[in-house]
Amino acid sequence: MEKLFFVLYSVVLTLAYIIALPFLLFFAFKSKYRDSIPARFFLWHNKPLKTNGIWFHSCSFGEAKAIKPLVDTFPNEVLRMSTTTQTGFDVITTYTKQSRYLPFEPLLFFWMSPQKALVVMEAEFWYLLFALAKKRGAKTLLINARMSDRSFPKYQKTGWLYRQIFKHIDEVYAQTALDKERLEFLGAKNVSVTGNIKLAQLPLVSRVWAKPSGLLLCAASTHEGEEALILSAFADFKKQENGAKLIVVPRHPERFDKVARMVENFAKEEALSWQRYSQNEKIESDVAVLDVLGELVNVYAISDIVILGGAFEPIGGHNAAEAAQFGCKIISGPHYFNQKDIFEAVEGIAVVEASNLSRRLSQYAQLKSTNIRYKSDISPIIESLRDVL
């Protein structure tokens, strides 16, 4: 049965790949995918990784940053890294030259080289990735694994697929006890609870920003629909606190220009000043758009209030601990289903519906400074990987 599934899955994915080729060629010319699609689907400038290392795979920017405490415990010569997004690739290339885009599954037959271990972050459930790595001698680990309230019913509907995937995963390290229970229901074995790796070591300030006068608000990791909401709330807040300033930090760099245009129109309507950080690094305007990567933690360090995006729309939320380490007052939305354990680990977050954001912001004096109650322990993962070296 297992061999039959392996063959059928491979054939179906190969056919899907062939059918999708014209669409992939079309999207390859878009700036967002100019590097990732040729590398992932055509192996363009995407050589196989060197053999006999520890291969870490993380999906995107946030996961690639979060895995750093684990990566740092191993010598550079054994590191092998992969990702699926441009922003993730920009991060992993700072860890090792042995960094690649992960090819689409059928191409792994030709591309994948034998490794001592494969370590996959969170919810990257690629059947052939695990199956082929295991067949070629790697110890396979799924770390920071989670099953949110929102996603678990979807996984249950295709439980037959995940039971096949988990046959090829040796160890699973879950974020919470509930995640462990759900993962075991889907067929996971050797499941341990280690907490969220994003709490193991938080990003540090890379340089000190000069704090502007007045209250500084940071709209962090915002998504489509959230900037308009936050700008509207800020317009009301400015009537109460005239000296307040706002820094808007869109989650995805491909939206920088769109958000900048939105902020420009907003500033004109409200008779406020605005700027793009890439054009002026000194925050002097009423509203600034942070249109570069890697500076968010530096903004958190000087912010009085953080309005954390990704939760006013049904996105799943973002890592509140990064701001909480500085004691910032944090307001976020109710849709933080992918970050429940982190929100539980942070004391003082004000969770509000989108319709109540303006009113809650006006009561900022009643907001509590946040505090991180506990961190996670990644030592069991480190010990497991050292066994293969």
C-alpha positions as CSV (number, residue, x, y, z in Angstrom):
1,M,0.0,0.0,0.0
2,E,2.8,2.4,0.9
3,K,4.7,1.7,-2.3
4,L,1.5,2.1,-4.4
5,F,0.8,5.5,-2.7
6,F,4.4,6.6,-3.4
7,V,4.1,5.8,-7.1
8,L,0.6,7.3,-7.5
9,Y,1.5,10.4,-5.7
10,S,4.6,10.9,-7.8
11,V,2.7,10.3,-11.0
12,V,-0.1,12.7,-10.1
13,L,2.3,15.5,-9.1
14,T,4.3,15.0,-12.2
15,L,1.2,15.4,-14.4
16,A,0.2,18.4,-12.4
17,Y,3.6,19.9,-13.0
18,I,3.4,19.4,-16.7
19,I,0.0,20.9,-17.0
20,A,1.1,23.9,-14.9
21,L,4.2,24.7,-17.0
22,P,2.6,27.4,-19.2
23,F,1.3,29.2,-16.1
24,L,4.6,28.9,-14.3
25,L,6.4,30.4,-17.3
26,F,3.9,33.3,-17.2
27,F,4.4,34.0,-13.5
28,A,8.1,33.7,-13.7
29,F,8.2,37.1,-15.4
30,K,6.5,38.8,-12.4
31,S,9.0,40.5,-10.1
32,K,7.7,38.7,-7.0
33,Y,8.6,35.3,-8.5
34,R,11.5,36.2,-10.8
35,D,14.0,34.2,-8.8
36,S,11.9,31.7,-7.0
37,I,9.9,30.1,-9.8
38,P,12.8,29.5,-12.2
39,A,14.8,28.0,-9.3
40,R,11.9,25.9,-7.8
41,F,10.2,24.7,-11.0
42,F,13.0,24.7,-13.6
43,L,16.1,24.2,-11.3
44,W,17.6,27.4,-12.8
45,H,20.8,28.3,-10.9
46,N,19.7,25.8,-8.3
47,K,22.3,23.1,-7.8
48,P,21.8,20.3,-5.3
49,L,23.1,20.8,-1.8
50,K,26.3,19.2,-0.7
51,T,25.8,15.8,0.9
52,N,26.0,14.6,4.5
53,G,24.9,17.8,6.2
54,I,22.0,18.9,8.4
55,W,19.3,20.2,6.1
56,F,17.0,22.9,7.5
57,H,13.9,23.8,5.5
58,S,11.8,26.8,6.4
59,C,9.0,28.3,4.3
60,S,9.5,32.1,4.4
61,F,11.0,35.1,6.1
62,G,9.5,34.7,9.6
63,E,10.3,31.0,9.8
64,A,13.8,31.5,8.4
65,K,14.5,34.1,11.1
66,A,13.0,32.0,13.8
67,I,15.2,28.9,13.1
68,K,18.4,30.9,13.6
69,P,18.9,29.9,17.3
70,L,18.9,26.3,16.2
71,V,21.1,26.8,13.2
72,D,23.7,28.7,15.3
73,T,24.3,25.7,17.5
74,F,25.9,23.8,14.6
75,P,29.1,24.4,12.6
76,N,28.7,26.1,9.3
77,E,30.3,23.3,7.3
78,V,27.3,21.0,8.1
79,L,24.6,23.5,7.4
80,R,22.3,23.0,4.4
81,M,19.3,25.4,4.0
82,S,16.3,25.7,1.8
83,T,13.2,27.9,1.5
84,T,10.4,28.6,-0.9
85,T,10.2,32.4,-1.0
86,Q,12.5,35.3,-2.0
87,T,12.4,36.9,1.5
88,G,13.2,33.5,3.1
89,F,16.0,33.0,0.7
90,D,17.5,36.4,1.5
91,V,17.6,35.3,5.2
92,I,19.1,31.8,4.8
93,T,21.9,33.0,2.5
94,T,23.2,34.9,5.5
95,Y,23.6,31.6,7.4
96,T,25.5,29.6,4.8
97,K,26.4,29.5,1.1
98,Q,24.7,26.1,1.0
99,S,21.3,27.7,0.7
100,R,18.8,26.9,-2.0
101,Y,15.2,27.3,-3.1
102,L,13.3,24.0,-2.5
103,P,12.3,22.5,-5.9
104,F,8.8,21.4,-6.6
105,E,8.3,17.8,-5.3
106,P,8.7,15.7,-8.5
107,L,12.0,17.5,-9.2
108,L,13.4,16.3,-5.9
109,F,14.0,12.9,-7.5
110,F,16.8,14.4,-9.5
111,W,17.9,17.2,-7.2
112,M,17.9,15.8,-3.6
113,S,21.3,14.6,-2.3
114,P,21.7,12.4,0.8
115,Q,21.9,14.2,4.1
116,K,22.4,13.2,7.7
117,A,19.2,14.9,8.8
118,L,16.3,16.9,7.4
119,V,14.7,19.4,9.8
120,V,11.4,21.0,8.5
121,M,9.7,24.0,10.2
122,E,6.0,24.2,11.1
123,A,3.5,23.1,8.5
124,E,5.6,22.3,5.4
125,F,4.0,18.9,4.8
126,W,5.6,17.9,1.5
127,Y,5.2,14.1,1.1
128,L,8.1,13.5,-1.3
129,L,10.4,15.8,0.7
130,F,10.2,13.6,3.7
131,A,9.8,10.3,1.8
132,L,12.9,10.8,-0.4
133,A,15.0,12.2,2.4
134,K,14.2,9.2,4.5
135,K,14.9,6.8,1.7
136,R,18.3,8.5,1.1
137,G,19.4,8.0,4.7
138,A,18.3,11.2,6.5
139,K,16.9,11.3,10.0
140,T,13.7,13.4,9.6
141,L,12.4,15.9,12.0
142,L,9.3,18.2,12.0
143,I,9.9,21.1,14.4
144,N,7.7,23.9,15.8
145,A,4.8,21.9,14.5
146,R,1.3,23.3,15.0
147,M,-2.3,22.6,14.2
148,S,-4.5,25.7,14.6
149,D,-8.2,25.6,15.4
150,R,-8.8,26.9,11.9
151,S,-6.6,24.5,10.0
152,F,-7.1,21.3,11.9
153,P,-10.6,20.5,10.4
154,K,-9.0,20.9,6.9
155,Y,-6.2,18.5,7.8
156,Q,-8.8,16.0,9.2
157,K,-10.6,15.9,5.8
158,T,-7.4,14.7,4.1
159,G,-6.1,12.7,7.0
160,W,-5.2,9.8,4.7
161,L,-2.5,12.0,3.1
162,Y,-1.0,13.1,6.4
163,R,-0.9,9.6,7.8
164,Q,1.3,8.7,4.8
165,I,3.5,11.8,5.4
166,F,4.0,11.0,9.0
167,K,5.2,7.5,8.2
168,H,8.4,9.2,7.0
169,I,8.9,11.6,9.9
170,D,11.0,10.2,12.7
171,E,10.4,12.8,15.4
172,V,8.0,15.7,15.8
173,Y,8.5,18.6,18.1
174,A,5.1,20.4,18.8
175,Q,4.4,23.9,20.0
176,T,1.7,22.9,22.5
177,A,0.1,19.9,24.1
178,L,-3.0,20.5,22.0
179,D,-0.9,20.5,18.8
180,K,0.7,17.2,20.0
181,E,-2.7,15.6,20.4
182,R,-3.9,16.8,17.0
183,L,-0.7,15.7,15.3
184,E,-0.9,12.2,16.8
185,F,-4.5,12.0,15.6
186,L,-3.1,12.5,12.1
187,G,-0.5,9.8,12.5
188,A,2.5,11.5,14.0
189,K,4.8,9.4,16.2
190,N,7.5,10.3,18.7
191,V,5.9,13.7,19.4
192,S,7.4,16.0,22.1
193,V,6.2,19.4,23.3
194,T,9.1,22.0,23.2
195,G,7.1,25.2,22.9
196,N,7.3,27.7,20.0
197,I,10.9,28.0,18.7
198,K,10.1,31.7,18.1
199,L,10.3,32.2,21.9
200,A,13.7,30.4,22.2
201,Q,15.8,33.4,21.2
202,L,14.2,36.7,20.1
203,P,15.8,38.9,17.5
204,L,18.1,41.5,18.9
205,V,18.4,45.2,18.1
206,S,20.9,45.6,15.2
207,R,21.2,49.4,15.6
208,V,19.8,52.0,17.9
209,W,17.2,54.4,16.3
210,A,16.8,57.9,17.6
211,K,13.3,58.1,19.1
212,P,11.3,61.0,17.8
213,S,9.4,63.2,20.2
214,G,5.9,62.4,21.2
215,L,4.2,59.0,21.4
216,L,5.5,56.6,18.7
217,L,3.0,54.0,17.3
218,C,4.2,51.1,15.2
219,A,1.7,49.4,12.8
220,A,3.6,46.1,12.5
221,S,3.5,43.4,9.9
222,T,0.3,44.7,8.3
223,H,-1.7,43.0,5.6
224,E,-4.3,44.0,3.0
225,G,-7.2,45.8,4.6
226,E,-5.3,46.5,7.9
227,E,-3.5,49.7,6.9
228,A,-6.7,51.5,6.1
229,L,-8.1,50.5,9.5
230,I,-5.0,51.6,11.4
231,L,-4.7,54.9,9.5
232,S,-8.3,55.7,10.3
233,A,-7.7,55.0,14.0
234,F,-4.5,57.1,13.9
235,A,-6.4,60.0,12.5
236,D,-8.7,60.0,15.5
237,F,-5.8,59.5,17.8
238,K,-3.9,62.5,16.4
239,K,-6.8,64.7,17.5
240,Q,-6.2,63.5,21.0
241,E,-2.4,63.3,20.9
242,N,-1.2,65.9,18.4
243,G,2.5,65.0,18.7
244,A,2.0,61.3,18.0
245,K,3.8,59.6,15.1
246,L,3.0,56.4,13.3
247,I,5.4,54.0,11.5
248,V,3.6,51.6,9.1
249,V,5.5,48.3,8.5
250,P,3.8,46.2,5.7
251,R,4.4,42.4,6.1
252,H,5.3,41.8,2.5
253,P,7.8,43.9,0.5
254,E,5.8,43.6,-2.7
255,R,3.2,45.8,-1.0
256,F,5.6,48.6,0.0
257,D,4.7,50.8,-3.0
258,K,1.0,50.3,-2.7
259,V,1.0,51.1,1.0
260,A,3.2,54.1,0.4
261,R,0.6,55.5,-2.1
262,M,-2.2,54.8,0.5
263,V,-0.3,56.7,3.2
264,E,0.4,59.6,0.8
265,N,-3.3,59.9,0.0
266,F,-4.2,59.7,3.7
267,A,-1.7,62.3,4.6
268,K,-3.1,64.7,2.1
269,E,-6.6,64.2,3.3
270,E,-5.6,64.7,6.9
271,A,-3.1,67.5,6.3
272,L,-0.3,65.4,7.8
273,S,3.3,64.9,6.7
274,W,4.6,61.6,5.6
275,Q,7.8,59.8,4.4
276,R,9.3,56.6,3.1
277,Y,12.1,55.3,5.3
278,S,14.1,54.3,2.3
279,Q,14.3,58.0,1.3
280,N,14.8,59.5,4.8
281,E,15.9,57.4,7.7
282,K,15.3,60.1,10.3
283,I,11.7,59.8,11.4
284,E,10.4,63.4,11.3
285,S,7.0,63.0,9.7
286,D,3.6,62.3,11.2
287,V,3.5,59.0,9.3
288,A,6.4,56.9,7.9
289,V,6.3,53.8,5.8
290,L,9.1,51.3,6.7
291,D,9.9,50.0,3.2
292,V,13.0,47.9,4.0
293,L,13.5,44.5,5.6
294,G,15.3,43.8,8.9
295,E,14.5,47.0,10.8
296,L,11.2,46.0,12.6
297,V,12.9,44.9,15.8
298,N,14.8,48.3,15.9
299,V,11.4,50.1,15.7
300,Y,9.9,48.0,18.4
301,A,12.8,49.0,20.7
302,I,11.6,52.7,20.6
303,S,7.9,52.2,20.2
304,D,5.4,53.2,22.8
305,I,2.4,51.3,21.3
306,V,2.5,48.5,18.8
307,I,-0.6,47.7,16.7
308,L,0.3,44.2,15.6
309,G,-1.2,43.2,12.2
310,G,-2.1,39.9,10.8
311,A,-5.0,39.5,13.2
312,F,-7.5,42.2,12.3
313,E,-8.0,40.2,9.1
314,P,-8.1,36.3,9.2
315,I,-4.4,35.9,8.6
316,G,-3.4,34.1,11.8
317,G,-1.4,36.8,13.7
318,H,2.3,37.4,14.1
319,N,4.9,37.0,16.8
320,A,4.0,39.4,19.6
321,A,7.0,38.4,21.7
322,E,9.4,40.3,19.5
323,A,7.7,43.6,20.6
324,A,6.9,42.3,24.1
325,Q,10.6,41.9,24.9
326,F,10.8,45.7,25.0
327,G,7.7,46.1,27.2
328,C,5.7,47.7,24.4
329,K,2.0,48.2,24.8
330,I,0.4,45.9,22.2
331,I,-2.9,46.0,20.5
332,S,-3.9,43.2,18.1
333,G,-6.9,41.7,16.5
334,P,-8.9,38.5,17.3
335,H,-7.6,36.4,14.4
336,Y,-4.3,35.2,15.9
337,F,-5.1,31.5,15.5
338,N,-1.5,30.7,14.3
339,Q,0.1,32.4,17.2
340,K,-2.1,31.2,20.1
341,D,0.8,29.9,22.2
342,I,2.8,33.0,21.8
343,F,-0.1,35.2,22.7
344,E,-0.6,33.1,25.8
345,A,3.1,33.5,26.7
346,V,2.8,37.3,26.5
347,E,1.1,39.1,29.3
348,G,-0.7,42.3,28.6
349,I,-1.8,42.1,24.9
350,A,-5.0,44.0,24.3
351,V,-7.1,42.0,21.8
352,V,-9.8,44.0,20.1
353,E,-12.2,43.7,17.2
354,A,-11.4,45.9,14.2
355,S,-14.4,48.1,14.9
356,N,-13.1,48.9,18.4
357,L,-9.5,49.7,17.5
358,S,-9.9,53.5,17.5
359,R,-11.7,53.5,20.8
360,R,-9.1,51.2,22.4
361,L,-6.3,53.3,21.1
362,S,-7.8,56.4,22.6
363,Q,-7.6,54.6,26.0
364,Y,-3.9,53.9,25.6
365,A,-3.1,55.1,29.1
366,Q,-5.0,52.1,30.4
367,L,-3.0,49.6,28.3
368,K,-0.5,47.4,30.1
369,S,3.1,47.1,29.3
370,T,3.6,43.6,28.0
371,N,5.8,40.9,29.5
372,I,7.0,37.5,28.3
373,R,5.9,34.9,30.9
374,Y,8.1,32.0,29.6
375,K,10.3,30.8,26.7
376,S,10.7,27.6,24.9
377,D,13.3,24.8,25.1
378,I,15.0,23.6,21.9
379,S,17.7,21.5,23.7
380,P,15.9,18.2,22.8
381,I,16.1,19.1,19.1
382,I,19.7,20.0,19.4
383,E,20.5,16.7,21.2
384,S,18.6,14.7,18.6
385,L,20.6,16.3,15.7
386,R,23.9,15.9,17.4
387,D,23.3,12.2,17.5
388,V,23.7,12.0,13.7
389,L,26.9,14.0,13.5
